[in-house]
Amino acid sequence: LRDGVAFVADGRNGLIAYDVAERTASTVLGQVGDLGVATAVVLWFDEGLGRLYAFVAAGPSGIAVVDVTDPTAMTLVWIVEPRATLGSGGSTPLYGRVHDTAIDGDRVWFSHAPGGVLLYAADELVRTAAPLPLASFRLQDEPGFEDAIGVPRGLDLSRAGGMTTLLVAYDEAGLAWVDWTKARIPRLQRLLPTAGSARDVVTADGRVYVADLEGGLAAFE
């Protein structure tokens, strides 16, 4: 939501902008389709270019970058195919689905199944069609969790005491707390098993709420 305009990731309908200044009579301002399956969106303002962009988790298509400066004339910049860096200095495509996204300043996270959580620099997403992630986190790459079952789904950020913590709904594995204070060095803080399959997470008033599929709604302090 920005300046009375709600930007909605609407599945196969793509990204839709609604005028919600009058909430009893919202109207469609614009739409960008053919994004794949849009499941989540965050906004970022490029101060250098003076443009507003939407970063859309677009399922099997990848990451859609949309210029939404004018909600009545939104334009697709490009769709980024997630890639993983190789030790040799090259990169390889990550095939799968992008489920969710979260943003903090100029840092943007995306959950990717099965590639893990990917962190990008926002300005790189709008300046090149093939950016590489700054860092990534995959539970199965952590010592002791090589056999963990699950992929990352929902994301939420928590900031306290100078720390940036990314909470990751990690499917059957439960809820992961990842210390991402240092952009290139994510560190698993804890993994909390849940009764079901953690699909989404949100923090509010010091509590963590998890949409836990067959486990219902779970709340933690």
Sequence and secondary structure as in RCSB ss.txt:
>XXXX:A:sequence
LRDGVAFVADGRNGLIAYDVAERTASTVLGQVGDLGVATAVVLWFDEGLGRLYAFVAAGPSGIAVVDVTDPTAMT
LVWIVEPRATLGSGGSTPLYGRVHDTAIDGDRVWFSHAPGGVLLYAADELVRTAAPLPLASFRLQDEPGFEDAIG
VPRGLDLSRAGGMTTLLVAYDEAGLAWVDWTKARIPRLQRLLPTAGSARDVVTADGRVYVADLEGGLAAFE
>XXXX:A:secstr
 BTTEEEEE BTT EEEEE SSTTS EEEEEE  SS B EEEEEEETTTTEEEEEEE BTT EEEEE SSGGG E
EEEEE  EEE TTS EEE  SEEEEEEEETTEEEEEEETTEEEEEEHHHHHH SS   SEEE GGGSTT TT   
    EEEEEETTEEEEEEE BTT EEEEE SSTT  EEEEEE  SS B EEEEETTEEEEE GGG EEEE 
